[in-house]
Amino acid sequence: MLFKFKSQVTSDLIMLEADARRLLHIMLGHDPDKGIILVKDMPAAVAKLESAVAQDEAARLQRSQAAQKAAVPKDSPQDDSVEVLDAVRLAQRATPMLKLLKHCVADPSDVVWGV
């Protein structure tokens, strides 16, 4: 399933369901199939999304540094307690949504999806 985010001042943003739901959950605290983000709520949504991106980048940096320190040979058993990070960074998934929201704040327009 695809999610299509629409506003009157930008082109449509189409995302895969899993990615859209992840971003909606970060911004809204839940991930409805259809809804609206009002202009007055967008600055808070942008702040939450930027904060989540910063946390993801910090976790990746920490994970990378820990992996470099460990320098475990490939044939040795791996520790199952190590968190596996998604190959695609949250920043890559969130950038189109952040651009859309910031544009909608600058030129006031609500964002809707699922309608």
MDTraj code that builds the backbone (N, CA, C; nanometers):
import mdtraj as md
import numpy as np

residues = "MET LEU PHE LYS PHE LYS SER GLN VAL THR SER ASP LEU ILE MET LEU GLU ALA ASP ALA ARG ARG LEU LEU HIS ILE MET LEU GLY HIS ASP PRO ASP LYS GLY ILE ILE LEU VAL LYS ASP MET PRO ALA ALA VAL ALA LYS LEU GLU SER ALA VAL ALA GLN ASP GLU ALA ALA ARG LEU GLN ARG SER GLN ALA ALA GLN LYS ALA ALA VAL PRO LYS ASP SER PRO GLN ASP ASP SER VAL GLU VAL LEU ASP ALA VAL ARG LEU ALA GLN ARG ALA THR PRO MET LEU LYS LEU LEU LYS HIS CYS VAL ALA ASP PRO SER ASP VAL VAL TRP GLY VAL".split()
xyz = np.array([
    [0.0840, -0.1175, 0.0000],
    [0.0000, 0.0000, 0.0000],
    [0.0884, 0.1237, 0.0000],
    [0.0424, 0.2267, -0.0645],
    [0.1140, 0.3537, -0.0691],
    [0.0364, 0.4603, 0.0071],
    [0.1086, 0.5543, 0.0628],
    [0.0487, 0.6712, 0.1242],
    [0.0782, 0.7896, 0.0333],
    [-0.0236, 0.8705, 0.0060],
    [-0.0052, 0.9905, -0.0756],
    [-0.0386, 1.1117, 0.0106],
    [0.0627, 1.1938, 0.0362],
    [0.0467, 1.3162, 0.1137],
    [0.0244, 1.4306, 0.0163],
    [-0.0811, 1.5106, 0.0406],
    [-0.1195, 1.6169, -0.0517],
    [-0.1289, 1.7504, 0.0212],
    [-0.0922, 1.8559, -0.0504],
    [-0.1169, 1.9915, -0.0032],
    [-0.1446, 2.0770, -0.1261],
    [-0.1967, 2.1945, -0.1032],
    [-0.2302, 2.2829, -0.2149],
    [-0.1087, 2.3554, -0.2712],
    [0.0034, 2.3548, -0.1989],
    [0.1195, 2.4334, -0.2423],
    [0.2394, 2.3492, -0.2845],
    [0.2271, 2.2173, -0.2761],
    [0.3382, 2.1305, -0.3163],
    [0.2850, 2.0179, -0.4045],
    [0.3760, 1.9489, -0.4675],
    [0.3362, 1.8287, -0.5393],
    [0.3110, 1.7180, -0.4372],
    [0.2442, 1.6118, -0.4800],
    [0.2140, 1.5004, -0.3902],
    [0.3421, 1.4285, -0.3489],
    [0.3428, 1.3803, -0.2268],
    [0.4528, 1.2996, -0.1753],
    [0.3990, 1.1584, -0.1571],
    [0.4543, 1.0635, -0.2312],
    [0.4095, 0.9252, -0.2250],
    [0.5164, 0.8433, -0.1543],
    [0.4734, 0.7677, -0.0525],
    [0.5658, 0.6871, 0.0268],
    [0.5103, 0.5461, 0.0437],
    [0.6004, 0.4519, 0.0619],
    [0.5597, 0.3170, 0.0975],
    [0.4954, 0.3194, 0.2360],
    [0.4033, 0.2277, 0.2590],
    [0.3265, 0.2265, 0.3823],
    [0.4137, 0.2216, 0.5078],
    [0.5107, 0.1345, 0.5112],
    [0.5941, 0.1190, 0.6310],
    [0.6687, 0.2477, 0.6640],
    [0.7223, 0.3124, 0.5620],
    [0.7964, 0.4371, 0.5851],
    [0.7026, 0.5492, 0.6293],
    [0.5877, 0.5596, 0.5641],
    [0.4913, 0.6638, 0.5998],
    [0.4409, 0.6444, 0.7424],
    [0.4095, 0.5209, 0.7767],
    [0.3601, 0.4939, 0.9121],
    [0.4667, 0.5269, 1.0176],
    [0.5906, 0.4976, 0.9865],
    [0.6996, 0.5285, 1.0808],
    [0.7088, 0.6796, 1.1024],
    [0.7026, 0.7566, 0.9950],
    [0.7113, 0.9022, 1.0069],
    [0.5884, 0.9590, 1.0776],
    [0.4703, 0.9086, 1.0445],
    [0.3486, 0.9559, 1.1107],
    [0.3527, 0.9252, 1.2601],
    [0.4016, 0.8076, 1.2948],
    [0.4112, 0.7710, 1.4365],
    [0.5063, 0.8656, 1.5100],
    [0.6150, 0.9030, 1.4457],
    [0.7095, 0.9969, 1.5069],
    [0.6439, 1.1331, 1.5248],
    [0.5771, 1.1809, 1.4209],
    [0.5199, 1.3160, 1.4237],
    [0.3941, 1.3274, 1.5090],
    [0.3065, 1.2254, 1.5018],
    [0.1750, 1.2352, 1.5647],
    [0.1566, 1.1464, 1.6867],
    [0.2433, 1.0460, 1.7024],
    [0.2277, 0.9523, 1.8123],
    [0.1427, 0.8325, 1.7747],
    [0.0826, 0.8356, 1.6571],
    [0.0062, 0.7229, 1.6034],
    [0.0156, 0.7307, 1.4510],
    [-0.0386, 0.6321, 1.3817],
    [-0.0229, 0.6287, 1.2361],
    [-0.1552, 0.5978, 1.1655],
    [-0.2450, 0.6964, 1.1595],
    [-0.3757, 0.6732, 1.0985],
    [-0.3674, 0.6542, 0.9467],
    [-0.4654, 0.5801, 0.8922],
    [-0.4709, 0.5565, 0.7478],
    [-0.5035, 0.6841, 0.6710],
    [-0.5788, 0.7731, 0.7327],
    [-0.6069, 0.9015, 0.6704],
    [-0.6090, 1.0091, 0.7777],
    [-0.5775, 1.1287, 0.7360],
    [-0.5741, 1.2358, 0.8337],
    [-0.5293, 1.3673, 0.7746],
    [-0.5005, 1.4592, 0.8644],
    [-0.4606, 1.5935, 0.8256],
    [-0.3627, 1.6483, 0.9290],
    [-0.2638, 1.7202, 0.8802],
    [-0.1752, 1.7958, 0.9688],
    [-0.2028, 1.9420, 0.9387],
    [-0.2553, 2.0116, 1.0373],
    [-0.2874, 2.1524, 1.0199],
    [-0.1604, 2.2365, 1.0233],
    [-0.1656, 2.3509, 0.9583],
    [-0.0496, 2.4408, 0.9530],
    [-0.0018, 2.4743, 1.0932],
    [-0.0946, 2.4956, 1.1855],
    [-0.0558, 2.5323, 1.3227],
    [0.0183, 2.4201, 1.3948],
    [-0.0004, 2.2950, 1.3508],
    [0.0645, 2.1801, 1.4140],
    [0.1957, 2.1405, 1.3459],
    [0.2246, 2.1996, 1.2319],
    [0.3422, 2.1590, 1.1548],
    [0.4759, 2.1892, 1.2224],
    [0.4936, 2.3062, 1.2863],
    [0.6231, 2.3289, 1.3523],
    [0.6566, 2.2208, 1.4557],
    [0.5571, 2.1757, 1.5309],
    [0.5811, 2.0692, 1.6295],
    [0.6151, 1.9383, 1.5586],
    [0.5458, 1.9090, 1.4486],
    [0.5729, 1.7863, 1.3731],
    [0.7137, 1.7886, 1.3154],
    [0.7552, 1.9042, 1.2630],
    [0.8908, 1.9190, 1.2080],
    [0.9940, 1.8984, 1.3178],
    [0.9701, 1.9591, 1.4340],
    [1.0643, 1.9462, 1.5458],
    [1.0776, 1.8004, 1.5908],
    [0.9667, 1.7286, 1.5995],
    [0.9713, 1.5877, 1.6402],
    [1.0469, 1.5032, 1.5385],
    [1.0223, 1.5303, 1.4116],
    [1.0890, 1.4537, 1.3066],
    [1.2382, 1.4839, 1.3039],
    [1.2765, 1.6101, 1.3164],
    [1.4185, 1.6466, 1.3198],
    [1.4878, 1.5879, 1.4417],
    [1.4195, 1.5847, 1.5547],
    [1.4762, 1.5251, 1.6761],
    [1.4997, 1.3752, 1.6566],
    [1.4035, 1.3062, 1.5963],
    [1.4176, 1.1627, 1.5714],
    [1.5320, 1.1350, 1.4750],
    [1.5478, 1.2197, 1.3745],
    [1.6578, 1.2043, 1.2792],
    [1.7911, 1.2217, 1.3512],
    [1.8005, 1.3226, 1.4370],
    [1.9240, 1.3465, 1.5120],
    [1.9570, 1.2284, 1.6030],
    [1.8558, 1.1712, 1.6683],
    [1.8769, 1.0549, 1.7545],
    [1.9227, 0.9344, 1.6734],
    [1.8637, 0.9152, 1.5548],
    [1.9025, 0.8042, 1.4678],
    [2.0475, 0.8198, 1.4219],
    [2.0850, 0.9404, 1.3851],
    [2.2229, 0.9651, 1.3411],
    [2.3214, 0.9425, 1.4556],
    [2.2845, 0.9854, 1.5764],
    [2.3715, 0.9645, 1.6929],
    [2.3869, 0.8151, 1.7218],
    [2.2779, 0.7395, 1.7119],
    [2.2841, 0.5950, 1.7348],
    [2.3718, 0.5279, 1.6298],
    [2.3625, 0.5722, 1.5062],
    [2.4457, 0.5154, 1.3994],
    [2.5933, 0.5457, 1.4227],
    [2.6218, 0.6677, 1.4647],
    [2.7600, 0.7057, 1.4915],
    [2.8150, 0.6227, 1.6069],
    [2.7378, 0.6087, 1.7123],
    [2.7797, 0.5294, 1.8273],
    [2.8014, 0.3836, 1.7872],
    [2.7115, 0.3291, 1.7084],
    [2.7220, 0.1901, 1.6613],
    [2.8459, 0.1721, 1.5744],
    [2.8715, 0.2702, 1.4894],
    [2.9873, 0.2642, 1.4009],
    [3.1174, 0.2677, 1.4812],
    [3.1216, 0.3536, 1.5802],
    [3.2415, 0.3643, 1.6635],
    [3.2629, 0.2360, 1.7440],
    [3.1555, 0.1792, 1.7941],
    [3.1664, 0.0550, 1.8709],
    [3.2141, -0.0591, 1.7815],
    [3.1663, -0.0620, 1.6584],
    [3.2078, -0.1667, 1.5648],
    [3.3553, -0.1530, 1.5292],
    [3.4016, -0.0300, 1.5148],
    [3.5432, -0.0087, 1.4833],
    [3.6313, -0.0510, 1.5997],
    [3.5871, -0.0237, 1.7210],
    [3.6659, -0.0622, 1.8386],
    [3.6713, -0.2134, 1.8535],
    [3.5590, -0.2772, 1.8284],
    [3.5530, -0.4221, 1.8453],
    [3.6350, -0.4936, 1.7388],
    [3.6214, -0.4508, 1.6156],
    [3.6935, -0.5104, 1.5022],
    [3.6957, -0.6625, 1.5118],
    [3.5762, -0.7189, 1.5248],
    [3.5607, -0.8634, 1.5389],
    [3.5770, -0.9293, 1.4021],
    [3.6566, -1.0364, 1.3937],
    [3.6686, -1.1083, 1.2668],
    [3.5333, -1.1638, 1.2217],
    [3.5140, -1.1754, 1.0910],
    [3.3862, -1.2195, 1.0358],
    [3.3496, -1.3615, 1.0756],
    [3.4476, -1.4465, 1.1005],
    [3.4180, -1.5859, 1.1314],
    [3.3879, -1.6093, 1.2797],
    [3.4001, -1.5082, 1.3648],
    [3.3710, -1.5259, 1.5069],
    [3.2211, -1.5088, 1.5311],
    [3.1680, -1.5727, 1.6365],
    [3.0243, -1.5604, 1.6647],
    [2.9885, -1.4158, 1.6993],
    [2.8704, -1.3732, 1.6542],
    [2.8268, -1.2358, 1.6789],
    [2.7437, -1.2287, 1.8059],
    [2.7481, -1.1138, 1.8693],
    [2.6704, -1.0881, 1.9899],
    [2.5268, -1.0561, 1.9486],
    [2.4302, -1.1325, 1.9974],
    [2.2902, -1.1118, 1.9616],
    [2.2305, -0.9873, 2.0261],
    [2.2959, -0.9306, 2.1257],
    [2.2429, -0.8127, 2.1924],
    [2.2712, -0.6850, 2.1145],
    [2.3486, -0.6937, 2.0069],
    [2.3827, -0.5767, 1.9277],
    [2.2640, -0.5389, 1.8396],
    [2.2277, -0.4113, 1.8446],
    [2.1159, -0.3610, 1.7651],
    [2.1561, -0.3514, 1.6177],
    [2.0701, -0.4029, 1.5304],
    [2.0951, -0.3956, 1.3869],
    [2.0199, -0.2745, 1.3329],
    [2.0927, -0.1855, 1.2672],
    [2.0319, -0.0648, 1.2137],
    [1.9891, -0.0857, 1.0692],
    [1.8807, -0.0199, 1.0312],
    [1.8307, -0.0243, 0.8948],
    [1.9370, 0.0306, 0.8000],
    [1.9480, -0.0287, 0.6837],
    [2.0488, 0.0153, 0.5870],
    [2.0216, 0.1569, 0.5373],
    [1.8945, 0.1957, 0.5345],
    [1.8575, 0.3303, 0.4913],
    [1.8338, 0.4149, 0.6162],
    [1.9054, 0.5257, 0.6233],
    [1.8956, 0.6128, 0.7409],
    [1.7577, 0.6785, 0.7488],
    [1.7146, 0.7100, 0.8692],
    [1.5893, 0.7809, 0.8890],
    [1.5943, 0.9164, 0.8190],
    [1.7087, 0.9785, 0.8162],
    [1.7218, 1.1082, 0.7499],
    [1.6843, 1.0983, 0.6019],
    [1.7205, 0.9876, 0.5386],
    [1.6871, 0.9688, 0.3980],
    [1.5365, 0.9526, 0.3791],
    [1.4715, 0.8850, 0.4702],
    [1.3265, 0.8663, 0.4621],
    [1.2510, 0.9944, 0.4970],
    [1.3041, 1.0710, 0.5910],
    [1.2326, 1.1870, 0.6434],
    [1.2524, 1.3143, 0.5613],
    [1.3582, 1.3245, 0.4848],
    [1.3878, 1.4475, 0.4123],
    [1.2738, 1.4948, 0.3224],
    [1.2133, 1.4091, 0.2409],
    [1.1020, 1.4584, 0.1590],
    [0.9849, 1.5118, 0.2428],
    [0.9549, 1.4442, 0.3532],
    [0.8455, 1.4896, 0.4398],
    [0.8812, 1.6228, 0.5059],
    [1.0050, 1.6365, 0.5507],
    [1.0475, 1.7624, 0.6116],
    [1.0378, 1.8776, 0.5122],
    [1.0795, 1.8535, 0.3891],
    [1.0699, 1.9575, 0.2865],
    [0.9248, 1.9971, 0.2619],
    [0.8377, 1.8977, 0.2530],
    [0.6958, 1.9243, 0.2315],
    [0.6385, 2.0075, 0.3458],
    [0.6651, 1.9662, 0.4691],
    [0.6115, 2.0370, 0.5852],
    [0.6648, 2.1794, 0.5947],
    [0.7938, 2.1969, 0.5717],
    [0.8524, 2.3310, 0.5798],
    [0.7968, 2.4225, 0.4714],
    [0.7737, 2.3679, 0.3542],
    [0.7147, 2.4470, 0.2462],
    [0.5709, 2.4859, 0.2810],
    [0.4983, 2.3939, 0.3435],
    [0.3601, 2.4208, 0.3829],
    [0.3508, 2.5202, 0.4982],
    [0.4547, 2.5299, 0.5787],
    [0.4586, 2.6308, 0.6849],
    [0.4875, 2.7679, 0.6234],
    [0.5828, 2.7728, 0.5289],
    [0.6208, 2.8984, 0.4660],
    [0.5065, 2.9563, 0.3823],
    [0.4356, 2.8706, 0.3120],
    [0.3219, 2.9110, 0.2290],
    [0.2016, 2.8347, 0.2832],
    [0.1365, 2.8857, 0.3874],
    [0.0413, 2.8085, 0.4683],
    [-0.0574, 2.7217, 0.3903],
    [-0.0459, 2.5927, 0.4167],
    [-0.1358, 2.4941, 0.3580],
    [-0.1310, 2.3669, 0.4424],
    [-0.2462, 2.3098, 0.4685],
    [-0.2553, 2.1851, 0.5435],
    [-0.2069, 2.0684, 0.4574],
    [-0.1680, 1.9595, 0.5220],
    [-0.1274, 1.8372, 0.4522],
    [-0.2309, 1.7295, 0.4874],
    [-0.2802, 1.6618, 0.3839],
    [-0.3779, 1.5548, 0.4046],
    [-0.3267, 1.4270, 0.3397],
    [-0.3779, 1.3129, 0.3864],
    [-0.3459, 1.1847, 0.3247],
    [-0.4637, 1.0909, 0.3451],
    [-0.4736, 0.9928, 0.2554],
    [-0.5769, 0.8910, 0.2668],
    [-0.7151, 0.9368, 0.2250],
    [-0.7237, 1.0501, 0.1579],
    [-0.8550, 1.1006, 0.1137],
    [-0.8612, 1.1078, -0.0362],
])
top = md.Topology()
chain = top.add_chain()
for i, resn in enumerate(residues, 1):
    res = top.add_residue(resn, chain, resSeq=i)
    for name in ("N", "CA", "C"):
        top.add_atom(name, md.element.get_by_symbol(name[0]), res)
traj = md.Trajectory(xyz[None], top)
